[in-house]
Amino acid sequence: MANWAVAEAKAKFSELIEMAQARGAQEITRHGKLVGVLVSPEDWKKAKHTPTGNARTMSDFFKNSPLAGSGLDLKRSRTKARKVEL
């Protein structure tokens, strides 16, 4: 992953876009600290639909869990709630 200073990224934005498409994600830094990452639309779509991406449902989370198939019983109990005196 290439590293670009903000000023350089602004001055060479077209090149930055081309690099993201050809070589993958490009980091953008300010004063040596990471402030952004530019990725191609293809990489963005892939990342959003992987187990580590943001576009997951709770169901996807449990299906892709390392505990899936481990025998852990996640079924809800159907017993009546216990009475509590207030």
Stockholm file with secondary structure:
# STOCKHOLM 1.0

chainA/1-86         MANWAVAEAKAKFSELIEMAQARGAQEITRHGKLVGVLVSPEDWKKAKHTPTGNARTMSDFFKNSPLAGSGLDLKRSRTKARKVEL
#=GR chainA/1-86 SS CEEEEHHHHHHTHHHHHHHHHHHCCEEEEETTEEEEEECCHHHHHHHHTSTTSSCCCHHHHHHTSTTTTSCCCCCCCCSCCCCCCC
#=GC SS_cons        CEEEEHHHHHHTHHHHHHHHHHHCCEEEEETTEEEEEECCHHHHHHHHTSTTSSCCCHHHHHHTSTTTTSCCCCCCCCSCCCCCCC
//
